[in-house]
Amino acid sequence: MQKMEYNTYYDKVLGGWVGKCAGGILGAPIEGFKRFNTIALTDSLFENNFPNDDLDLQILWLDMVLKKGSLLMPRDFSEHWKNHVDFPWNEYGVATRNIMLGLHNPDSGKHNNRYWNESMGSPIRSELWGMLCPGQPERAAAYAKMDSTVDHTGFSVAAEEYLSACAALAFFETDIPTLLKQGLAFIDADSSCYHMIARVMDWNTKYSYEVVAGKIKSAYGDADFTSAPMNIAFTVLSLLHSGKSFDSLIDALRLGHDSDCIVATAGALLGIMVGYEKLPEAWKERVGNELMVSPEIVGISCPDTITELTKLTCKAGMHFNEVGTHLALGDGPADNSFTVPARQFLIANEVLETPDLRQNIPGKLAIAYTNVTDAEHEVSLACTSPYLNEASEAFRIPAGQTKQLTLPLVGNQQTLPKHATTLPYTLSVSINGSEIDEQENGIPQYGSWLLLGPFIADDPGLEPHHPIYPDHGLSALPSARYMNHDKVALDTEYLTPSKIRDYLSEKSLFHQAFMATKVRPNEMNIPLGNHFYGKGERTVYLYTEITCEKNEKQWLCLGTTAYTKIWHEDELVYTSEDQKRKWPGTHFTELSLKKGKNGILIRLDFATDTFDVEIGLKDHLEKHPHQSQWNTTLQFTAP
């Protein structure tokens, strides 16, 4: 069993938090600039302090730990997030929407989260788990996994596990290359994160700092500046060249991109390894002791200083290590204890397959139940819903064991309301005949659209042959290019809102000389190409209605590669000027929705063979959509 005196523990935790804050202060002003720089290290860089989500979310989890203790389960994380996080950005906003509609992690991190699921939002909050589990990297990584899956999947989860393990190891390991290599033992050796870190470490033995930085940019660069692979690679490179010196953090800053994340993570690991007492006085003065927390962290008591944060972290850490088996901490302050609710079990549930009630397609719910008492349990688990057949399973489970099981999610012929944004279900737990817990859950619903088209037009302008090398033996035939392309017919009017209303009132929409299909997506992204055949330039229309209980403003956000037009009722409210790359914010427009039904028509002119479109609503609140949460109350409903 490893041993550490409390004073040493406190010193290293304080050093870690100072390093974290140093990185946040340095990196925040240039966050998002995707280029290398030559910024000089001067005291003026520290003249302004900034709240930073890198630290905010660790304060959030520390509050949770102080209230719930070390026996944590996934829904503790998602519920604490739901109650106390107002960040609307990127994966944070997607996770919030998922949680509001009833998902817990890992579903909240992987569902409807294609673009940001491997971003930096979770690797940046890794240090807390290492601080709570000093010298216990496997345990730190386990907590990090529960944390990360709130809003991420894949690479980002492994990255947070890795960095948390490194933070735990840094309490005892004094050599950075050794630390970084040891951390790899606590993530999947077949993961992309493992291979990338090993690759960067190998490059570092062969090439200069500048060359490795360039290789990282080339191999892992991403248009999303928060993409985790390149930023984690930059962090590893920074640490390898740090020489355990805080002055080296300027080199991390010069890598740009998600700069505060890179510098703060490197600074935190260096701070844990070196400890506060051995930090240069200049850096202690630069960082100071003030702690700023973003106003989007709501409803919790936040520490005002770094030393107060350190005391609270160590208080929680002492509790964690009372229930741990691998570390003995020397006596801490007399007031270090705190009370947490007793627990008999831990439970995690994950939607393996999403049910589709309208098409009678069943789903599956995976459940992991852990008995955390000293006695055997006789357990009954039941999944109930007004819209699903009841599913249950009874079993006996010894003390300290985990039971894995799967329950079916089968519709019971009850119709889900057409404007419903979630399919609700309740998971209840009974132990030894007594009901212990009821957990409310949901599966997000995405409504329906009328897909009208595609409309296809040929392009006579492509008929002529190559002037020097004729395309065919017969000049009467059109060119090979004409034979393989159609026209992006932006000026051809195929449908209008009034025409669609006429077809609907006449009940003749499905009798027109174009395809009309009702599409029910299972996330915001709609793969339109799954509903028609062929490749080439195509024009499609999507029509739906939004029913409001009052007049309200919403942002309509689209991700697509197509030229785009949007009508609200008969008003053309948006026209794209050109083609753009698809991401969730490719296009957005204000909708002034009226009480009652609102018809929405979208025209998409695709010039490529990728026919996906991503559509969602964001609450307006007189803010840019990047500052707005995804709406969870309004539904798209095709007539």
LOKE-655103 format. One record per residue (C-alpha): residue in one letter; x, y, z. Coordinates in steps of 0.2 Angstrom, whole numbers, plus 5000, padded with zeros to 4 digits. Last residue first. Example, Ala and Ser with C-alpha at 12.3 -4.5 7.8 and 13.67 -1.06 7.14 Angstrom:
r->S, u->5068, v->4995, w->5036
r->A, u->5062, v->4978, w->5039
end
This chain:
r->P, u->4751, v->5083, w->4792
r->A, u->4770, v->5082, w->4796
r->T, u->4774, v->5086, w->4814
r->F, u->4790, v->5094, w->4820
r->Q, u->4790, v->5096, w->4839
r->L, u->4791, v->5110, w->4851
r->T, u->4796, v->5107, w->4869
r->T, u->4814, v->5102, w->4870
r->N, u->4823, v->5117, w->4862
r->W, u->4842, v->5117, w->4860
r->Q, u->4850, v->5130, w->4871
r->S, u->4855, v->5147, w->4865
r->Q, u->4872, v->5155, w->4865
r->H, u->4878, v->5148, w->4848
r->P, u->4860, v->5152, w->4842
r->H, u->4865, v->5171, w->4844
r->K, u->4854, v->5178, w->4858
r->E, u->4837, v->5187, w->4859
r->L, u->4829, v->5173, w->4870
r->H, u->4829, v->5162, w->4854
r->D, u->4827, v->5144, w->4860
r->K, u->4835, v->5132, w->4847
r->L, u->4826, v->5122, w->4835
r->G, u->4833, v->5107, w->4825
r->I, u->4838, v->5100, w->4808
r->E, u->4852, v->5090, w->4801
r->V, u->4852, v->5086, w->4782
r->D, u->4860, v->5072, w->4773
r->F, u->4860, v->5070, w->4754
r->T, u->4878, v->5067, w->4750
r->D, u->4880, v->5064, w->4732
r->T, u->4884, v->5082, w->4728
r->A, u->4876, v->5097, w->4720
r->F, u->4861, v->5096, w->4732
r->D, u->4847, v->5109, w->4731
r->L, u->4837, v->5109, w->4747
r->R, u->4821, v->5118, w->4749
r->I, u->4813, v->5119, w->4766
r->L, u->4795, v->5122, w->4770
r->I, u->4789, v->5126, w->4788
r->G, u->4770, v->5128, w->4791
r->N, u->4766, v->5135, w->4808
r->K, u->4750, v->5129, w->4817
r->G, u->4744, v->5138, w->4833
r->K, u->4751, v->5153, w->4841
r->K, u->4763, v->5162, w->4830
r->L, u->4781, v->5157, w->4827
r->S, u->4793, v->5171, w->4823
r->L, u->4807, v->5160, w->4816
r->E, u->4824, v->5167, w->4815
r->T, u->4836, v->5159, w->4803
r->F, u->4851, v->5147, w->4804
r->H, u->4862, v->5138, w->4791
r->T, u->4878, v->5128, w->4793
r->G, u->4876, v->5127, w->4812
r->P, u->4875, v->5108, w->4814
r->W, u->4889, v->5105, w->4802
r->K, u->4889, v->5102, w->4783
r->R, u->4901, v->5112, w->4773
r->K, u->4894, v->5126, w->4763
r->Q, u->4886, v->5129, w->4746
r->D, u->4882, v->5147, w->4741
r->E, u->4871, v->5162, w->4746
r->S, u->4859, v->5153, w->4756
r->T, u->4841, v->5159, w->4756
r->Y, u->4831, v->5162, w->4772
r->V, u->4814, v->5169, w->4778
r->L, u->4803, v->5166, w->4762
r->E, u->4786, v->5171, w->4769
r->D, u->4771, v->5160, w->4764
r->E, u->4770, v->5150, w->4780
r->H, u->4788, v->5151, w->4786
r->W, u->4799, v->5147, w->4771
r->I, u->4817, v->5141, w->4770
r->K, u->4829, v->5141, w->4755
r->T, u->4845, v->5131, w->4755
r->Y, u->4859, v->5127, w->4743
r->A, u->4864, v->5110, w->4749
r->T, u->4879, v->5104, w->4760
r->T, u->4868, v->5103, w->4775
r->G, u->4867, v->5107, w->4794
r->L, u->4851, v->5117, w->4798
r->C, u->4846, v->5128, w->4813
r->L, u->4829, v->5135, w->4815
r->W, u->4830, v->5148, w->4829
r->Q, u->4815, v->5151, w->4839
r->K, u->4803, v->5166, w->4843
r->E, u->4787, v->5164, w->4852
r->N, u->4768, v->5167, w->4850
r->K, u->4759, v->5155, w->4861
r->E, u->4754, v->5137, w->4863
r->C, u->4764, v->5133, w->4847
r->T, u->4761, v->5119, w->4834
r->I, u->4776, v->5117, w->4822
r->E, u->4771, v->5110, w->4805
r->T, u->4782, v->5100, w->4792
r->Y, u->4788, v->5101, w->4774
r->L, u->4804, v->5095, w->4767
r->Y, u->4808, v->5099, w->4748
r->V, u->4821, v->5090, w->4737
r->T, u->4831, v->5096, w->4723
r->R, u->4844, v->5083, w->4716
r->E, u->4861, v->5084, w->4708
r->G, u->4868, v->5066, w->4706
r->K, u->4866, v->5049, w->4714
r->G, u->4851, v->5037, w->4714
r->Y, u->4837, v->5030, w->4724
r->F, u->4826, v->5038, w->4737
r->H, u->4822, v->5037, w->4755
r->N, u->4839, v->5032, w->4762
r->G, u->4846, v->5047, w->4753
r->L, u->4837, v->5059, w->4765
r->P, u->4849, v->5054, w->4779
r->I, u->4840, v->5065, w->4792
r->N, u->4852, v->5071, w->4806
r->M, u->4841, v->5078, w->4821
r->E, u->4839, v->5060, w->4828
r->N, u->4827, v->5045, w->4825
r->P, u->4820, v->5053, w->4809
r->R, u->4802, v->5050, w->4804
r->V, u->4800, v->5053, w->4785
r->K, u->4783, v->5054, w->4776
r->T, u->4786, v->5051, w->4758
r->A, u->4780, v->5061, w->4742
r->M, u->4788, v->5056, w->4726
r->F, u->4784, v->5067, w->4711
r->A, u->4770, v->5067, w->4697
r->Q, u->4757, v->5071, w->4710
r->H, u->4745, v->5058, w->4718
r->F, u->4753, v->5058, w->4735
r->L, u->4749, v->5076, w->4738
r->S, u->4731, v->5074, w->4732
r->K, u->4721, v->5076, w->4748
r->E, u->4713, v->5092, w->4741
r->S, u->4718, v->5101, w->4757
r->L, u->4735, v->5094, w->4757
r->Y, u->4738, v->5097, w->4738
r->D, u->4732, v->5115, w->4740
r->R, u->4743, v->5118, w->4756
r->I, u->4758, v->5111, w->4746
r->K, u->4754, v->5123, w->4731
r->S, u->4753, v->5138, w->4743
r->P, u->4770, v->5133, w->4751
r->T, u->4778, v->5133, w->4734
r->L, u->4784, v->5119, w->4723
r->Y, u->4795, v->5115, w->4708
r->E, u->4801, v->5133, w->4705
r->T, u->4816, v->5132, w->4693
r->D, u->4829, v->5145, w->4697
r->L, u->4841, v->5135, w->4707
r->A, u->4841, v->5120, w->4695
r->V, u->4857, v->5111, w->4701
r->K, u->4858, v->5101, w->4684
r->D, u->4862, v->5083, w->4681
r->H, u->4878, v->5075, w->4679
r->N, u->4885, v->5058, w->4673
r->M, u->4879, v->5058, w->4655
r->Y, u->4883, v->5076, w->4653
r->R, u->4901, v->5073, w->4658
r->A, u->4902, v->5059, w->4645
r->S, u->4897, v->5071, w->4631
r->P, u->4881, v->5070, w->4622
r->L, u->4879, v->5057, w->4607
r->A, u->4877, v->5063, w->4589
r->S, u->4896, v->5065, w->4588
r->L, u->4897, v->5046, w->4588
r->G, u->4914, v->5039, w->4592
r->H, u->4913, v->5047, w->4609
r->D, u->4921, v->5060, w->4620
r->P, u->4929, v->5070, w->4607
r->Y, u->4947, v->5075, w->4611
r->I, u->4951, v->5093, w->4605
r->P, u->4934, v->5102, w->4608
r->H, u->4928, v->5090, w->4622
r->H, u->4910, v->5085, w->4617
r->P, u->4895, v->5097, w->4619
r->E, u->4881, v->5091, w->4630
r->L, u->4885, v->5100, w->4647
r->G, u->4875, v->5115, w->4643
r->P, u->4860, v->5104, w->4641
r->D, u->4859, v->5101, w->4660
r->D, u->4846, v->5088, w->4665
r->A, u->4833, v->5091, w->4678
r->I, u->4828, v->5080, w->4693
r->F, u->4816, v->5084, w->4707
r->P, u->4818, v->5073, w->4722
r->G, u->4804, v->5074, w->4727
r->L, u->4794, v->5079, w->4742
r->L, u->4799, v->5073, w->4759
r->L, u->4785, v->5076, w->4772
r->W, u->4793, v->5078, w->4789
r->S, u->4790, v->5069, w->4806
r->G, u->4793, v->5070, w->4824
r->Y, u->4810, v->5069, w->4832
r->Q, u->4807, v->5059, w->4848
r->P, u->4819, v->5058, w->4862
r->I, u->4819, v->5042, w->4873
r->G, u->4814, v->5045, w->4891
r->N, u->4819, v->5041, w->4909
r->E, u->4811, v->5043, w->4926
r->Q, u->4820, v->5033, w->4940
r->E, u->4810, v->5025, w->4954
r->D, u->4819, v->5018, w->4969
r->I, u->4818, v->5007, w->4984
r->E, u->4802, v->4997, w->4982
r->S, u->4802, v->4984, w->4996
r->G, u->4801, v->4965, w->4992
r->N, u->4819, v->4961, w->4996
r->I, u->4825, v->4975, w->4985
r->S, u->4814, v->4983, w->4973
r->V, u->4820, v->4994, w->4959
r->S, u->4810, v->5004, w->4947
r->L, u->4814, v->5010, w->4929
r->T, u->4801, v->5022, w->4922
r->Y, u->4797, v->5026, w->4904
r->P, u->4794, v->5041, w->4894
r->L, u->4795, v->5043, w->4874
r->T, u->4800, v->5060, w->4871
r->T, u->4796, v->5076, w->4861
r->A, u->4778, v->5072, w->4860
r->H, u->4768, v->5082, w->4847
r->K, u->4760, v->5067, w->4839
r->P, u->4755, v->5060, w->4856
r->L, u->4762, v->5042, w->4857
r->T, u->4748, v->5030, w->4852
r->Q, u->4745, v->5015, w->4863
r->Q, u->4748, v->4999, w->4854
r->N, u->4759, v->4991, w->4868
r->G, u->4776, v->4995, w->4860
r->V, u->4790, v->4984, w->4865
r->L, u->4806, v->4989, w->4874
r->P, u->4814, v->4973, w->4879
r->L, u->4825, v->4971, w->4895
r->T, u->4843, v->4966, w->4895
r->L, u->4854, v->4961, w->4910
r->Q, u->4871, v->4963, w->4918
r->K, u->4872, v->4959, w->4937
r->T, u->4886, v->4966, w->4947
r->Q, u->4893, v->4959, w->4963
r->G, u->4898, v->4967, w->4980
r->A, u->4886, v->4957, w->4991
r->P, u->4878, v->4942, w->4981
r->I, u->4864, v->4944, w->4968
r->R, u->4847, v->4936, w->4968
r->F, u->4836, v->4939, w->4952
r->A, u->4820, v->4946, w->4946
r->E, u->4817, v->4953, w->4929
r->S, u->4804, v->4965, w->4922
r->A, u->4797, v->4972, w->4906
r->E, u->4780, v->4981, w->4905
r->N, u->4774, v->4983, w->4888
r->L, u->4777, v->5000, w->4881
r->Y, u->4767, v->5016, w->4878
r->P, u->4760, v->5020, w->4896
r->S, u->4778, v->5016, w->4902
r->T, u->4785, v->5003, w->4914
r->C, u->4802, v->4995, w->4916
r->A, u->4804, v->4984, w->4931
r->L, u->4819, v->4977, w->4941
r->S, u->4816, v->4965, w->4955
r->V, u->4830, v->4961, w->4967
r->E, u->4834, v->4949, w->4980
r->H, u->4850, v->4956, w->4988
r->E, u->4864, v->4947, w->4997
r->A, u->4872, v->4956, w->5011
r->D, u->4887, v->4967, w->5013
r->T, u->4880, v->4981, w->5003
r->V, u->4886, v->4988, w->4986
r->N, u->4875, v->4977, w->4975
r->T, u->4878, v->4982, w->4957
r->Y, u->4865, v->4982, w->4944
r->A, u->4870, v->4985, w->4925
r->I, u->4855, v->4987, w->4914
r->A, u->4854, v->4986, w->4895
r->L, u->4838, v->4992, w->4887
r->K, u->4832, v->4985, w->4870
r->G, u->4821, v->4991, w->4856
r->P, u->4806, v->4984, w->4847
r->I, u->4800, v->4990, w->4829
r->N, u->4782, v->4991, w->4828
r->Q, u->4783, v->5004, w->4814
r->R, u->4774, v->5018, w->4823
r->L, u->4782, v->5013, w->4840
r->D, u->4800, v->5014, w->4834
r->P, u->4811, v->5007, w->4848
r->T, u->4829, v->5012, w->4850
r->E, u->4842, v->4998, w->4852
r->L, u->4855, v->4998, w->4865
r->V, u->4847, v->5011, w->4876
r->E, u->4859, v->5011, w->4891
r->N, u->4855, v->5009, w->4910
r->A, u->4867, v->5011, w->4925
r->I, u->4863, v->5005, w->4943
r->L, u->4872, v->5007, w->4959
r->F, u->4865, v->4998, w->4975
r->Q, u->4862, v->4999, w->4993
r->R, u->4867, v->5017, w->4996
r->A, u->4869, v->5028, w->5011
r->P, u->4867, v->5047, w->5009
r->V, u->4883, v->5057, w->5012
r->T, u->4890, v->5065, w->5027
r->F, u->4906, v->5075, w->5028
r->S, u->4922, v->5073, w->5037
r->N, u->4937, v->5084, w->5035
r->D, u->4934, v->5095, w->5051
r->A, u->4949, v->5087, w->5060
r->P, u->4961, v->5092, w->5047
r->G, u->4971, v->5078, w->5039
r->D, u->4979, v->5063, w->5046
r->G, u->4991, v->5054, w->5034
r->L, u->4984, v->5047, w->5018
r->A, u->4985, v->5028, w->5015
r->L, u->4983, v->5022, w->4997
r->H, u->4978, v->5006, w->4988
r->T, u->4962, v->5000, w->4996
r->G, u->4949, v->5014, w->4994
r->V, u->4934, v->5017, w->5005
r->E, u->4943, v->5029, w->5016
r->N, u->4952, v->5035, w->5001
r->F, u->4937, v->5043, w->4993
r->H, u->4933, v->5052, w->5010
r->M, u->4951, v->5059, w->5011
r->G, u->4949, v->5065, w->4993
r->A, u->4933, v->5074, w->4996
r->K, u->4941, v->5084, w->5010
r->C, u->4957, v->5086, w->4999
r->T, u->4946, v->5093, w->4985
r->L, u->4937, v->5105, w->4997
r->K, u->4954, v->5111, w->5004
r->T, u->4960, v->5114, w->4986
r->L, u->4945, v->5123, w->4981
r->E, u->4947, v->5134, w->4996
r->T, u->4965, v->5137, w->4991
r->I, u->4960, v->5142, w->4974
r->T, u->4949, v->5155, w->4980
r->D, u->4930, v->5159, w->4979
r->P, u->4924, v->5142, w->4981
r->C, u->4907, v->5138, w->4972
r->S, u->4890, v->5135, w->4981
r->I, u->4879, v->5127, w->4969
r->G, u->4863, v->5132, w->4960
r->V, u->4870, v->5138, w->4944
r->I, u->4886, v->5135, w->4933
r->E, u->4881, v->5146, w->4918
r->P, u->4888, v->5161, w->4928
r->S, u->4906, v->5155, w->4925
r->V, u->4917, v->5152, w->4940
r->M, u->4931, v->5164, w->4945
r->L, u->4944, v->5159, w->4958
r->E, u->4956, v->5172, w->4965
r->N, u->4972, v->5165, w->4973
r->G, u->4986, v->5173, w->4962
r->V, u->4990, v->5166, w->4945
r->R, u->5005, v->5178, w->4941
r->E, u->5011, v->5179, w->4959
r->K, u->5012, v->5160, w->4961
r->W, u->5020, v->5160, w->4944
r->A, u->5033, v->5172, w->4949
r->E, u->5036, v->5162, w->4965
r->P, u->5042, v->5147, w->4955
r->L, u->5033, v->5131, w->4959
r->K, u->5041, v->5120, w->4972
r->E, u->5029, v->5123, w->4986
r->Y, u->5014, v->5120, w->4975
r->G, u->5019, v->5102, w->4970
r->V, u->5030, v->5097, w->4956
r->M, u->5020, v->5082, w->4949
r->I, u->5003, v->5089, w->4953
r->G, u->5008, v->5106, w->4945
r->L, u->5015, v->5098, w->4930
r->L, u->4999, v->5088, w->4927
r->A, u->4988, v->5104, w->4930
r->G, u->4999, v->5115, w->4918
r->A, u->4998, v->5102, w->4904
r->T, u->4979, v->5102, w->4906
r->A, u->4978, v->5120, w->4907
r->V, u->4990, v->5124, w->4892
r->I, u->4981, v->5112, w->4880
r->C, u->4963, v->5117, w->4886
r->D, u->4966, v->5135, w->4886
r->S, u->4973, v->5134, w->4868
r->D, u->4960, v->5125, w->4859
r->H, u->4969, v->5129, w->4843
r->G, u->4985, v->5138, w->4847
r->L, u->5002, v->5129, w->4848
r->R, u->5010, v->5144, w->4855
r->L, u->5001, v->5142, w->4871
r->A, u->5010, v->5125, w->4874
r->D, u->5027, v->5134, w->4871
r->I, u->5021, v->5147, w->4884
r->L, u->5018, v->5133, w->4896
r->S, u->5037, v->5129, w->4896
r->D, u->5039, v->5142, w->4909
r->F, u->5031, v->5130, w->4921
r->S, u->5046, v->5119, w->4920
r->K, u->5044, v->5100, w->4922
r->G, u->5056, v->5098, w->4907
r->S, u->5042, v->5104, w->4897
r->H, u->5046, v->5096, w->4880
r->L, u->5037, v->5079, w->4883
r->L, u->5023, v->5089, w->4892
r->S, u->5020, v->5100, w->4877
r->L, u->5020, v->5085, w->4865
r->V, u->5007, v->5077, w->4875
r->T, u->4996, v->5092, w->4875
r->F, u->4998, v->5095, w->4857
r->A, u->4992, v->5077, w->4854
r->I, u->4977, v->5080, w->4866
r->N, u->4973, v->5095, w->4855
r->M, u->4974, v->5086, w->4839
r->P, u->4964, v->5071, w->4844
r->A, u->4951, v->5081, w->4854
r->S, u->4942, v->5092, w->4841
r->T, u->4939, v->5109, w->4850
r->F, u->4945, v->5119, w->4834
r->D, u->4932, v->5110, w->4824
r->A, u->4940, v->5111, w->4806
r->D, u->4951, v->5097, w->4811
r->G, u->4969, v->5093, w->4811
r->Y, u->4974, v->5075, w->4816
r->A, u->4988, v->5070, w->4804
r->S, u->4993, v->5087, w->4797
r->K, u->4992, v->5097, w->4813
r->I, u->5000, v->5083, w->4822
r->K, u->5014, v->5082, w->4809
r->G, u->5017, v->5100, w->4811
r->A, u->5019, v->5099, w->4829
r->V, u->5031, v->5085, w->4827
r->V, u->5041, v->5095, w->4815
r->E, u->5042, v->5110, w->4827
r->Y, u->5047, v->5100, w->4842
r->S, u->5061, v->5091, w->4832
r->Y, u->5060, v->5074, w->4826
r->K, u->5064, v->5056, w->4830
r->T, u->5060, v->5052, w->4848
r->N, u->5046, v->5064, w->4848
r->W, u->5038, v->5055, w->4833
r->D, u->5037, v->5039, w->4845
r->M, u->5028, v->5049, w->4858
r->V, u->5016, v->5056, w->4846
r->R, u->5013, v->5039, w->4839
r->A, u->5010, v->5031, w->4856
r->I, u->4998, v->5045, w->4860
r->M, u->4988, v->5042, w->4843
r->H, u->4988, v->5023, w->4845
r->Y, u->4980, v->5024, w->4863
r->C, u->4967, v->5037, w->4858
r->S, u->4962, v->5027, w->4843
r->S, u->4958, v->5013, w->4854
r->D, u->4966, v->4995, w->4852
r->A, u->4976, v->4997, w->4868
r->D, u->4960, v->5001, w->4878
r->I, u->4965, v->5014, w->4891
r->F, u->4973, v->5012, w->4908
r->A, u->4990, v->5005, w->4903
r->L, u->4992, v->5021, w->4892
r->G, u->4995, v->5031, w->4908
r->Q, u->5011, v->5022, w->4911
r->K, u->5019, v->5029, w->4895
r->L, u->5014, v->5047, w->4899
r->L, u->5021, v->5045, w->4917
r->T, u->5037, v->5038, w->4911
r->P, u->5039, v->5052, w->4898
r->I, u->5036, v->5064, w->4912
r->D, u->5047, v->5058, w->4926
r->T, u->5042, v->5061, w->4944
r->E, u->5029, v->5048, w->4947
r->F, u->5020, v->5048, w->4964
r->F, u->5006, v->5060, w->4964
r->A, u->5008, v->5061, w->4945
r->L, u->5000, v->5043, w->4944
r->A, u->4983, v->5050, w->4948
r->A, u->4984, v->5064, w->4936
r->C, u->4990, v->5051, w->4922
r->A, u->4975, v->5040, w->4926
r->S, u->4964, v->5056, w->4924
r->L, u->4973, v->5060, w->4908
r->Y, u->4970, v->5043, w->4901
r->E, u->4952, v->5041, w->4906
r->E, u->4948, v->5058, w->4899
r->A, u->4956, v->5054, w->4882
r->A, u->4947, v->5037, w->4882
r->V, u->4931, v->5046, w->4883
r->S, u->4936, v->5059, w->4871
r->F, u->4940, v->5046, w->4858
r->G, u->4924, v->5037, w->4858
r->T, u->4909, v->5045, w->4866
r->H, u->4905, v->5062, w->4873
r->D, u->4892, v->5072, w->4883
r->V, u->4888, v->5063, w->4899
r->T, u->4900, v->5049, w->4894
r->S, u->4915, v->5059, w->4900
r->D, u->4910, v->5059, w->4918
r->M, u->4906, v->5040, w->4919
r->K, u->4923, v->5037, w->4910
r->A, u->4932, v->5048, w->4922
r->Y, u->4926, v->5039, w->4937
r->A, u->4933, v->5023, w->4930
r->A, u->4949, v->5032, w->4925
r->A, u->4952, v->5038, w->4943
r->R, u->4950, v->5020, w->4949
r->E, u->4962, v->5013, w->4937
r->P, u->4975, v->5027, w->4941
r->Q, u->4975, v->5024, w->4960
r->G, u->4991, v->5033, w->4966
r->P, u->4980, v->5049, w->4970
r->C, u->4961, v->5045, w->4968
r->L, u->4953, v->5061, w->4972
r->M, u->4966, v->5071, w->4963
r->G, u->4966, v->5059, w->4948
r->W, u->4947, v->5061, w->4947
r->L, u->4948, v->5080, w->4948
r->E, u->4961, v->5081, w->4934
r->S, u->4950, v->5075, w->4920
r->R, u->4939, v->5090, w->4916
r->I, u->4948, v->5095, w->4900
r->P, u->4946, v->5078, w->4893
r->S, u->4927, v->5080, w->4894
r->G, u->4924, v->5096, w->4883
r->M, u->4938, v->5093, w->4871
r->S, u->4928, v->5086, w->4857
r->E, u->4925, v->5068, w->4851
r->N, u->4906, v->5068, w->4852
r->W, u->4905, v->5086, w->4844
r->Y, u->4899, v->5082, w->4826
r->R, u->4888, v->5066, w->4828
r->N, u->4880, v->5070, w->4844
r->N, u->4862, v->5064, w->4842
r->H, u->4864, v->5051, w->4855
r->K, u->4882, v->5047, w->4861
r->G, u->4884, v->5058, w->4876
r->S, u->4866, v->5057, w->4884
r->D, u->4866, v->5038, w->4880
r->P, u->4881, v->5035, w->4891
r->N, u->4875, v->5044, w->4901
r->H, u->4857, v->5047, w->4906
r->L, u->4842, v->5051, w->4893
r->G, u->4826, v->5058, w->4899
r->L, u->4822, v->5072, w->4887
r->M, u->4831, v->5085, w->4898
r->I, u->4846, v->5074, w->4897
r->N, u->4846, v->5073, w->4879
r->R, u->4844, v->5092, w->4877
r->T, u->4858, v->5095, w->4890
r->A, u->4869, v->5083, w->4881
r->V, u->4867, v->5092, w->4865
r->G, u->4870, v->5109, w->4873
r->Y, u->4886, v->5103, w->4881
r->E, u->4892, v->5095, w->4865
r->N, u->4892, v->5112, w->4856
r->W, u->4888, v->5126, w->4867
r->P, u->4873, v->5129, w->4878
r->F, u->4881, v->5130, w->4895
r->D, u->4867, v->5131, w->4908
r->V, u->4874, v->5117, w->4920
r->H, u->4867, v->5115, w->4937
r->N, u->4851, v->5104, w->4938
r->K, u->4853, v->5094, w->4922
r->W, u->4872, v->5092, w->4925
r->H, u->4869, v->5085, w->4942
r->E, u->4856, v->5074, w->4935
r->S, u->4867, v->5067, w->4921
r->F, u->4882, v->5064, w->4934
r->D, u->4871, v->5056, w->4947
r->R, u->4863, v->5046, w->4933
r->P, u->4880, v->5037, w->4929
r->M, u->4883, v->5030, w->4946
r->L, u->4893, v->5036, w->4961
r->L, u->4898, v->5028, w->4977
r->S, u->4912, v->5040, w->4981
r->G, u->4901, v->5053, w->4991
r->K, u->4884, v->5060, w->4986
r->K, u->4884, v->5078, w->4992
r->L, u->4903, v->5082, w->4992
r->V, u->4905, v->5072, w->4976
r->M, u->4892, v->5082, w->4968
r->D, u->4900, v->5098, w->4973
r->L, u->4917, v->5091, w->4966
r->W, u->4908, v->5087, w->4950
r->L, u->4902, v->5105, w->4947
r->I, u->4919, v->5112, w->4953
r->Q, u->4926, v->5100, w->4939
r->L, u->4914, v->5108, w->4927
r->D, u->4920, v->5125, w->4930
r->L, u->4938, v->5121, w->4928
r->D, u->4939, v->5118, w->4910
r->D, u->4923, v->5128, w->4908
r->N, u->4933, v->5144, w->4911
r->P, u->4931, v->5160, w->4921
r->F, u->4943, v->5172, w->4916
r->N, u->4957, v->5182, w->4925
r->N, u->4965, v->5198, w->4917
r->E, u->4982, v->5204, w->4920
r->F, u->4990, v->5187, w->4917
r->L, u->4997, v->5190, w->4900
r->S, u->5005, v->5206, w->4905
r->D, u->5017, v->5196, w->4916
r->T, u->5026, v->5192, w->4900
r->L, u->5029, v->5176, w->4890
r->A, u->5030, v->5180, w->4872
r->I, u->5017, v->5175, w->4859
r->T, u->5025, v->5167, w->4843
r->N, u->5009, v->5159, w->4836
r->F, u->5003, v->5142, w->4828
r->R, u->4987, v->5143, w->4820
r->K, u->4969, v->5138, w->4823
r->F, u->4963, v->5153, w->4833
r->G, u->4949, v->5145, w->4844
r->E, u->4955, v->5151, w->4861
r->I, u->4967, v->5166, w->4860
r->P, u->4961, v->5175, w->4875
r->A, u->4957, v->5159, w->4885
r->G, u->4974, v->5152, w->4884
r->L, u->4985, v->5161, w->4897
r->I, u->4972, v->5163, w->4910
r->G, u->4965, v->5145, w->4908
r->G, u->4983, v->5138, w->4908
r->A, u->4987, v->5147, w->4924
r->C, u->4971, v->5141, w->4932
r->K, u->4975, v->5122, w->4929
r->G, u->4993, v->5125, w->4935
r->V, u->4986, v->5133, w->4951
r->W, u->4974, v->5118, w->4953
r->G, u->4988, v->5105, w->4951
r->G, u->5000, v->5114, w->4963
r->L, u->4986, v->5115, w->4976
r->V, u->4982, v->5096, w->4974
r->K, u->5001, v->5093, w->4975
r->D, u->5003, v->5103, w->4991
r->Y, u->4987, v->5095, w->4999
r->Y, u->4993, v->5078, w->4996
r->T, u->5011, v->5082, w->5003
r->N, u->5003, v->5089, w->5019
r->Y, u->4991, v->5074, w->5020
r->E, u->5006, v->5062, w->5021
r->M, u->5007, v->5049, w->5007
r->K, u->5007, v->5030, w->5008
r->Q, u->5007, v->5017, w->4995
r->M, u->5000, v->5000, w->5000
end
